[in-house]
């Protein structure tokens, strides 16, 4: 149910059809700031799948923003240092459908190997990476980009499934993902700050 084709893509960015289990919000009241603070980091669940959704607006044109995100080495810049994240060479200079990327990282002092594949890609609009080997039973991360004047709205939707489901999610996974994506949000804000 989580695999979506290109025509359904933008509709999948909102969770109107999914019952929310929790919404975590932090709103910025100062509208004069060029970059918005984290507006919503949403966790939800349907059957055995979890979903995380986050949206961010940056003061840069869509071509520049997309170029940053489609460059694999830039993932190092927005990933928390405590994950000890390393892309295993060779590292592609850009992203394209069918690209496979391997990583090493550690979480809670446990070393992990992760391999993902780009399963959908459209220049300046979206790409989606799917775990083909790693710690999750299922992981699919969709990145979409849309222009808002001379700014860009970045949307991330992650659909995932984990061993022991709700128990592990409550004990570890939800907190870890919240910390990772909050760090990512702040670093993206720094990269595109004007």
N, C-alpha and C positions, 0 to 999 in steps of 0.2 A: 504493500500500500504506500510505501514511502518513495518509490521510484516514480519520478515525474518527467513527462516529456517536455520539450521546449515550449509548446503552446500553453501548457499549464503552469509554466514556471513562475510567473509573477504572482499568480493567485496563491501559490504555496507559501508566500512570504508572510501571510497573516494567518492567525490561528482562530478565525471566526467559527470554524466547524469543529474545533477541538475543545473539550472541556479543560479549562485551566486549573491546574492543581495549586499553582502559586504564581504570583506576579510580584517581582521585586522592582521597585521604581526609585529613581533618583532624578529629580527634575531641576534644571537650571532656570532660575527665575530672571536672570540677566539676559535680555534678548539682544544686547549690544555685543556680546561676546561672539566672535566669529565662529568658533567651533562649539557645538552643543555638547553639554555633558551627557553622560549616559542616561538615556531616557527610559529604556526598558530592557531588562534582561529577564526573559520569560522562560520558565521551565514548565513543561506540560507533559502529560502522559496519555497514551491511548493504547490499550491492551498491553503488550509487552514492550512497546517502544516508548522512549522518552524523546522529547524535543526541546532544544534550546533555541531561542530567537533573540537577536539583538540588532538594533539599528543605530546608525551614526551618520551625522552630516559633517563634511569637512569642506573648508573654503578653498577648493581646488577643482579644476575642470576634470571631467570624467575620463578623458584620455590619459591625463597624468596619473590619476588615481588608479585606473585599471592597469596601467603599465607597471606601477609599483607592485600591485598584488599579483600580477601574472609573472613576476620575476621571482623564481623560487628562492634564490639566496636571501631575499628580503624577509622571508619567513623568520630568519634568525633575529631580525631587528624587533619583531613584535611578539616574540615568544619569551616567557619568563625565564630568567637565568637559572632558577632553581630546578628547571626541568633538564638542564644539561643537554639541550637539544642540538643535534648535529645532523646535517644532511650528508648522506653517504655519497661520495663521488661515483660517477661523474654527475655534475649538477648542470641541468639544462639552463640556457640563458633566458628561456621564456616558457610559457605554458601552452599546451595544445592538447586536443582530445586524443586520448590514448597514452599520454605521457605517464610513466611510472616513476615515483620518487620514493626512495628509502631513507629512513631516519633512524638514529639512535637517540634515546632519551632515558631519563630515570625519573621515577615518581615514588615518593616514600622510600627512597633508597633502593628501589627495585629497578634494575636495568631492563629496558624494553627495546624491542625492534618493531618498527612500524613501516609498512609499505602501503602506499596509496596510488590510485590511478585516477587520472582526469577522465571522467565519463561523459561530461558535457562541457562545451566551450563555445562562446560566441563573443568575439572581440568587442570590448567596451560595453558589454551587457551582463555576462555571467560566466561562471565556470563552477563545476562541481567535482569535488574529490571524494573518492570512496575508498575506505580501508579495504585492502585485499589481504593483509596480514597484520595482526596487531592485537592489542589487549581487549578490544571490544568484540562482542558477537556480531555487531553491525555498527557501521559508522559512515554516514554520508553527510558531507558539509557543502552546502550550496552558498555561493557568494554571488550577490547580484549588485549591480551598480546602476543608478539612475540619476540623470541631471536634474538639478533644481537651480535654474539660472546659471550662474557661474560657480555653483557649488555642486557637490556630489553626495548623494545618499548611498551609504554602504549598508547592505543587509546581509546578515549571516543567519542561516537556518541549519541547525545540526540535528539530524535524526539518528538516534543511537539505541543500541540494545546491549545490556550488560548481564554478566553472570550473576545469578542470585537476585536480579531485578531490583525491586523496591528496597530491599535491605541494604545492599551495597550502595545503592544510589543515595540513600539517606545517610549512611555512615561515612562515605568517602567521595563518591563521584560528583554529586551535586556541588559540594563545597569546592572540590578541586576545579571543576569547570567554571564555577563562578569566579574564583581567583584568577584563573588563566584568562578568561575573557575580559575581566575588569582590567587586568594588566595590559592586555592587547588593546583595549579601548584607549587607555591613557597613552600608550606608545604611538598609536595611529594619530591621536590628537597632536602629539609632539611632532611627528613627521610632517604633518601638513599645516602646522601652525604658521600664521602669517603675522 
